[in-house]
Amino acid sequence: MTQDIQHLMRAGTLNLSSLPPLSLYVHLPWCLQKCPYCDFNSHALEGEVPEQRYLDALCADLEHSLPLIWGRSVHSIFIGGGTPSLFSPAAIERLLSDMRARLRLEADCEITLEANPGTFEKDRFRAFRAAGVTRLSLGVQSFNDAHLQALGRVHNRDQAIAAAQEARQAFETFNLDLMYALPGQTLAQLQQDLDMALSLAPTHLSVYHLTIEPNTVFAKYPPQLPEDDDAYAMLDCITERTLQAGLHRYEVSAYARDGHRCWHNLNYWQFGDYLGIGAGAHSKLSFAHRVVRQVRNRDPRLFMAHAMDAARPDRAVAQSEEVARAELPFEFMLNALRLRHGFSLTDFQERTGLPITTLQAPLQEAERLGLITRDFQRVVPTERGFDFLSDLQALFLPER
């Protein structure tokens, strides 16, 4: 057993009564080109995707990580990126076969693959379904060609519609990603995007406010975005129209039909555990006496070289650190307060190993400000709490 794993197994300051559900995140880092708003660990593809070498590295990364999750079942797998649909269906089938050979998957394990319309070919989505993917997430962002061009997307409106139609035929559960408050976007244009998206009958819709993230092209060259009041009007429209269409808002940015919520993302938001493998992947893992976060090397070439180094496979992990006891309430709230139905006090105790009294002062302040409602079992964000989520979450930051 390597020294880093021995370190994680030693005694800590917490006392978790049980371990939370476990998910697996797999990062495939390449895109056809880098979008100007994107701050994810994605890399413009140069030449062919090194499928087999990268799959070998993922397998080695997982092998090295297995002692951290011995005996635990995996409830969901999320293959994200980047643009995972750049990988062939045969590569995805091999990836899932490698995972099944090394992990104990639940019988109803949700397996999500992210895809972009720019990589869409007829029958490709059906091939992903045959490979074992159970849920497709399609990054449409908009159905307006001018807005797609402003966002740096490689697809157009017609390709987005064709890809969504194919996804609907291939998968019982599929998600469309949309963005709003885009450069130059009006409320009427957002309504047109919504009309088109809802006409395609997705079982799940994720709608994100475009934000300018550091170290992106948009941060260096900021576009003209709608005013805050216009963006709020767009959000009100989204919430109203999705509800009319039978999609219920269960998280700040997520809307789903009954029975089609994303289990993988719910596990994140409920402070569950996830092992992340691949370039730049993040992990959050619980042990009896500690909670640990890890980050893999971001550079795909460096990740592959380190993961395949039989003598030191641990070098694929660039960072590994215990979450400080004082940081845990904020870490938990950063996720749980995104949920429409909030969280149970029992879950807080079980997932953090901390007593409820830890939350007494910030909960009182949040209630006074009208950001939450609560009883002896649950804490639920109000409409005001949803609208001012960052302010609500900040109440749980540790005192410095």
GISULNOR-V773406 format. One record per pair of residues at least 12 apart in sequence whose ideal C-beta (glycine too) atoms are under 7 Angstrom apart, sorted by the first residue. I is the first residue (numbers start at 0). J is the second residue. D is the distance in Angstrom with one decimal. If there is no record, write none. Layout:
<<I & J & D> <I & J & D>>
This chain:
<<0 & 66 & 6.2> <1 & 313 & 5.2> <3 & 313 & 5.1> <3 & 316 & 6.9> <3 & 319 & 6.0> <4 & 66 & 5.2> <4 & 67 & 6.4> <7 & 67 & 6.6> <7 & 286 & 6.2> <7 & 291 & 5.7> <8 & 286 & 6.9> <10 & 288 & 5.4> <11 & 288 & 3.4> <11 & 289 & 3.3> <11 & 321 & 6.7> <12 & 288 & 6.8> <12 & 324 & 5.3> <13 & 288 & 5.2> <13 & 289 & 5.9> <13 & 324 & 6.9> <13 & 352 & 3.5> <14 & 288 & 6.6> <14 & 352 & 5.2> <15 & 285 & 5.9> <15 & 287 & 5.8> <15 & 352 & 4.5> <16 & 349 & 5.7> <17 & 349 & 6.0> <18 & 71 & 6.8> <18 & 272 & 6.8> <18 & 285 & 5.2> <19 & 270 & 6.7> <19 & 271 & 4.3> <19 & 272 & 5.2> <19 & 285 & 6.1> <19 & 350 & 5.5> <20 & 74 & 4.9> <20 & 266 & 5.5> <20 & 271 & 4.7> <20 & 272 & 6.9> <21 & 68 & 6.2> <21 & 71 & 4.8> <21 & 72 & 6.8> <21 & 73 & 5.6> <21 & 74 & 6.5> <21 & 272 & 4.7> <21 & 274 & 7.0> <22 & 73 & 6.6> <22 & 74 & 6.0> <22 & 75 & 4.5> <22 & 77 & 6.8> <22 & 263 & 5.4> <22 & 266 & 4.9> <22 & 271 & 6.4> <22 & 273 & 4.3> <23 & 73 & 5.2> <23 & 76 & 4.7> <23 & 98 & 6.8> <23 & 102 & 6.9> <23 & 273 & 6.9> <23 & 274 & 5.4> <24 & 77 & 5.2> <24 & 79 & 6.5> <24 & 273 & 5.4> <24 & 275 & 4.2> <24 & 280 & 5.8> <25 & 57 & 6.5> <25 & 76 & 6.7> <25 & 78 & 4.8> <25 & 94 & 6.9> <25 & 276 & 5.8> <25 & 277 & 5.5> <26 & 40 & 6.8> <26 & 79 & 6.0> <26 & 80 & 6.5> <26 & 81 & 6.7> <26 & 275 & 6.7> <26 & 277 & 3.3> <26 & 278 & 5.9> <26 & 279 & 5.9> <26 & 280 & 4.2> <27 & 78 & 6.4> <27 & 80 & 4.7> <27 & 81 & 4.9> <27 & 83 & 4.3> <27 & 86 & 5.9> <27 & 277 & 6.5> <28 & 40 & 5.7> <28 & 41 & 5.9> <28 & 42 & 5.3> <28 & 80 & 6.2> <28 & 81 & 4.4> <28 & 277 & 6.9> <28 & 278 & 4.6> <28 & 279 & 6.5> <28 & 299 & 5.1> <29 & 42 & 5.6> <29 & 44 & 4.5> <29 & 48 & 5.8> <29 & 81 & 5.3> <29 & 82 & 6.6> <29 & 85 & 5.7> <30 & 42 & 7.0> <30 & 43 & 6.1> <30 & 44 & 6.6> <30 & 80 & 6.9> <30 & 81 & 5.6> <30 & 82 & 4.6> <31 & 44 & 6.0> <31 & 82 & 6.7> <31 & 117 & 5.8> <31 & 153 & 5.0> <32 & 151 & 6.8> <32 & 153 & 6.2> <34 & 150 & 6.0> <34 & 151 & 4.2> <34 & 152 & 6.6> <35 & 151 & 4.8> <35 & 215 & 6.2> <35 & 216 & 3.5> <35 & 217 & 5.0> <36 & 150 & 6.3> <36 & 209 & 6.2> <36 & 215 & 5.9> <36 & 217 & 5.0> <37 & 215 & 6.4> <38 & 212 & 3.8> <38 & 214 & 6.3> <38 & 215 & 5.3> <40 & 278 & 6.3> <40 & 279 & 3.2> <40 & 297 & 5.0> <41 & 80 & 6.2> <41 & 81 & 4.7> <42 & 299 & 6.2> <44 & 85 & 6.8> <48 & 85 & 5.4> <48 & 86 & 6.2> <50 & 86 & 5.9> <50 & 87 & 6.6> <50 & 90 & 4.5> <52 & 303 & 5.9> <53 & 303 & 6.2> <54 & 90 & 6.3> <54 & 93 & 5.9> <54 & 94 & 5.8> <55 & 307 & 6.5> <56 & 302 & 6.4> <56 & 303 & 4.2> <56 & 306 & 4.1> <56 & 307 & 5.5> <57 & 94 & 6.8> <57 & 276 & 5.5> <57 & 277 & 5.8> <58 & 97 & 4.9> <59 & 306 & 4.6> <59 & 307 & 5.6> <59 & 312 & 5.9> <60 & 276 & 4.4> <60 & 306 & 4.5> <60 & 315 & 5.4> <61 & 101 & 5.8> <61 & 276 & 5.3> <62 & 101 & 6.9> <63 & 312 & 4.2> <63 & 313 & 6.5> <64 & 274 & 5.9> <64 & 276 & 6.8> <65 & 101 & 6.5> <67 & 284 & 5.8> <68 & 274 & 5.9> <72 & 103 & 4.9> <72 & 105 & 5.3> <73 & 102 & 5.0> <73 & 103 & 6.7> <73 & 104 & 5.2> <73 & 105 & 6.8> <73 & 108 & 6.3> <74 & 105 & 5.1> <74 & 108 & 6.3> <74 & 262 & 6.6> <74 & 266 & 6.7> <75 & 108 & 6.2> <75 & 109 & 4.2> <75 & 262 & 5.0> <75 & 263 & 3.9> <75 & 266 & 6.4> <76 & 98 & 6.5> <76 & 108 & 6.5> <76 & 110 & 4.7> <77 & 111 & 4.7> <77 & 263 & 4.5> <78 & 111 & 6.7> <78 & 112 & 4.8> <78 & 113 & 6.6> <79 & 113 & 5.0> <80 & 113 & 5.7> <82 & 115 & 5.0> <82 & 118 & 5.9> <83 & 112 & 5.5> <83 & 113 & 5.1> <83 & 114 & 6.8> <84 & 112 & 6.8> <84 & 114 & 3.6> <84 & 115 & 6.1> <84 & 118 & 4.4> <85 & 118 & 5.5> <88 & 123 & 6.7> <88 & 126 & 3.6> <88 & 127 & 5.4> <88 & 130 & 5.0> <91 & 112 & 6.7> <91 & 127 & 5.9> <91 & 130 & 4.7> <91 & 132 & 6.6> <92 & 130 & 3.7> <92 & 131 & 6.5> <95 & 110 & 6.8> <95 & 130 & 6.4> <95 & 131 & 4.3> <109 & 133 & 5.9> <109 & 134 & 5.9> <109 & 262 & 4.6> <109 & 263 & 5.9> <110 & 131 & 6.0> <110 & 132 & 5.2> <110 & 133 & 4.8> <110 & 134 & 6.7> <111 & 134 & 4.3> <111 & 136 & 5.7> <111 & 263 & 5.9> <112 & 127 & 5.7> <112 & 132 & 4.5> <112 & 135 & 5.8> <113 & 136 & 4.9> <113 & 138 & 6.5> <114 & 135 & 5.8> <114 & 136 & 7.0> <114 & 137 & 5.5> <115 & 138 & 4.8> <115 & 154 & 6.7> <116 & 137 & 6.8> <116 & 139 & 6.5> <116 & 154 & 3.8> <116 & 158 & 4.5> <116 & 159 & 4.6> <116 & 162 & 3.9> <117 & 152 & 6.9> <117 & 153 & 3.7> <117 & 154 & 4.1> <117 & 158 & 6.8> <119 & 158 & 6.3> <119 & 161 & 6.7> <119 & 162 & 4.1> <119 & 165 & 6.9> <121 & 165 & 6.9> <124 & 165 & 5.1> <124 & 166 & 5.5> <124 & 169 & 4.2> <125 & 169 & 4.6> <128 & 169 & 4.9> <128 & 170 & 6.1> <133 & 172 & 6.9> <134 & 170 & 6.5> <134 & 172 & 4.7> <134 & 173 & 6.7> <135 & 166 & 5.0> <135 & 170 & 4.9> <135 & 173 & 4.5> <136 & 174 & 4.2> <136 & 176 & 6.6> <137 & 162 & 5.9> <137 & 163 & 6.0> <137 & 166 & 5.4> <137 & 173 & 6.5> <137 & 174 & 6.7> <137 & 175 & 5.5> <137 & 176 & 6.7> <138 & 176 & 4.7> <139 & 159 & 4.7> <139 & 163 & 6.6> <139 & 175 & 5.3> <139 & 176 & 6.0> <139 & 177 & 6.2> <140 & 152 & 6.0> <140 & 176 & 6.2> <140 & 177 & 6.3> <140 & 178 & 4.8> <141 & 177 & 6.9> <141 & 178 & 6.5> <141 & 181 & 6.4> <141 & 192 & 5.5> <142 & 156 & 4.9> <142 & 159 & 5.7> <142 & 160 & 7.0> <142 & 192 & 5.3> <142 & 195 & 4.4> <143 & 156 & 6.9> <143 & 188 & 5.9> <143 & 192 & 6.4> <144 & 156 & 5.2> <146 & 181 & 4.8> <146 & 184 & 6.2> <149 & 181 & 6.7> <149 & 182 & 4.8> <149 & 222 & 6.8> <150 & 181 & 6.8> <163 & 175 & 6.2> <163 & 199 & 4.4> <164 & 199 & 6.7> <167 & 199 & 6.4> <167 & 200 & 6.2> <172 & 202 & 5.0> <172 & 203 & 6.8> <172 & 259 & 5.2> <173 & 201 & 5.9> <173 & 202 & 6.2> <174 & 201 & 6.3> <174 & 203 & 4.0> <174 & 204 & 6.9> <174 & 205 & 5.9> <174 & 261 & 6.9> <175 & 196 & 5.4> <175 & 199 & 6.9> <175 & 201 & 4.5> <175 & 204 & 5.5> <176 & 205 & 5.0> <177 & 192 & 6.1> <177 & 196 & 5.8> <177 & 204 & 6.8> <177 & 206 & 4.7> <178 & 207 & 5.2> <178 & 209 & 5.0> <179 & 206 & 6.2> <179 & 208 & 6.2> <179 & 209 & 7.0> <179 & 233 & 4.8> <179 & 237 & 6.7> <180 & 208 & 5.2> <180 & 209 & 5.1> <180 & 224 & 5.8> <180 & 225 & 5.0> <180 & 230 & 4.2> <180 & 233 & 6.1> <181 & 209 & 5.6> <182 & 222 & 3.8> <182 & 223 & 5.9> <182 & 224 & 6.1> <183 & 223 & 6.6> <184 & 225 & 6.0> <186 & 229 & 6.5> <186 & 232 & 5.6> <186 & 233 & 5.9> <186 & 236 & 6.6> <189 & 233 & 4.7> <189 & 236 & 6.5> <190 & 236 & 6.2> <193 & 237 & 6.5> <193 & 240 & 5.2> <197 & 240 & 6.8> <197 & 244 & 4.8> <202 & 255 & 6.7> <202 & 256 & 4.9> <202 & 259 & 3.8> <203 & 255 & 4.6> <203 & 259 & 5.2> <203 & 261 & 6.3> <204 & 241 & 6.3> <204 & 246 & 5.6> <204 & 254 & 4.5> <205 & 252 & 5.6> <205 & 253 & 5.5> <206 & 237 & 5.3> <206 & 252 & 5.8> <206 & 254 & 6.9> <207 & 252 & 5.3> <208 & 230 & 6.4> <209 & 224 & 6.8> <241 & 254 & 4.4> <248 & 339 & 5.9> <249 & 338 & 6.8> <249 & 339 & 5.1> <250 & 268 & 6.2> <250 & 337 & 5.2> <250 & 338 & 5.6> <250 & 339 & 6.6> <251 & 337 & 4.8> <251 & 385 & 6.4> <251 & 388 & 6.2> <267 & 334 & 6.1> <268 & 334 & 4.6> <268 & 335 & 6.3> <268 & 337 & 5.3> <268 & 338 & 5.4> <269 & 335 & 6.5> <269 & 346 & 6.6> <270 & 331 & 5.0> <270 & 334 & 5.5> <270 & 335 & 6.3> <270 & 350 & 4.4> <272 & 284 & 5.4> <272 & 285 & 5.3> <275 & 295 & 6.8> <277 & 295 & 6.4> <278 & 295 & 6.1> <278 & 296 & 6.3> <278 & 297 & 6.0> <278 & 298 & 6.7> <278 & 299 & 4.4> <278 & 302 & 4.0> <279 & 295 & 5.8> <279 & 297 & 4.1> <280 & 295 & 4.8> <281 & 294 & 5.5> <289 & 321 & 5.1> <290 & 322 & 4.5> <290 & 327 & 6.7> <291 & 319 & 6.5> <291 & 320 & 7.0> <291 & 321 & 5.5> <291 & 322 & 6.9> <292 & 320 & 6.1> <292 & 322 & 6.0> <293 & 316 & 5.4> <293 & 318 & 6.4> <293 & 319 & 4.6> <294 & 317 & 5.3> <294 & 318 & 4.3> <295 & 315 & 5.6> <295 & 316 & 6.0> <295 & 317 & 6.2> <296 & 315 & 5.9> <296 & 317 & 4.8> <302 & 315 & 5.7> <325 & 397 & 4.2> <326 & 397 & 5.9> <327 & 351 & 4.5> <327 & 353 & 6.0> <328 & 351 & 7.0> <328 & 353 & 6.9> <328 & 357 & 5.7> <328 & 358 & 6.1> <328 & 395 & 4.9> <329 & 395 & 4.6> <329 & 396 & 5.1> <329 & 397 & 6.4> <331 & 347 & 6.0> <331 & 350 & 6.3> <331 & 351 & 5.5> <332 & 392 & 5.5> <332 & 395 & 4.3> <333 & 392 & 5.5> <336 & 380 & 5.4> <336 & 388 & 6.5> <336 & 391 & 5.8> <336 & 392 & 5.8> <337 & 388 & 6.9> <340 & 379 & 6.2> <341 & 377 & 5.5> <341 & 378 & 4.9> <341 & 379 & 3.6> <341 & 380 & 6.0> <342 & 377 & 6.9> <342 & 378 & 5.9> <343 & 376 & 5.9> <343 & 377 & 5.3> <344 & 376 & 6.2> <344 & 378 & 7.0> <361 & 394 & 4.3> <361 & 395 & 4.9> <362 & 378 & 6.7> <364 & 394 & 5.6> <365 & 391 & 5.9> <365 & 394 & 5.4> <369 & 381 & 6.0> <369 & 383 & 5.2> <370 & 383 & 5.9> <370 & 384 & 3.7> <370 & 387 & 6.6> <370 & 391 & 4.5> <371 & 384 & 5.5>>
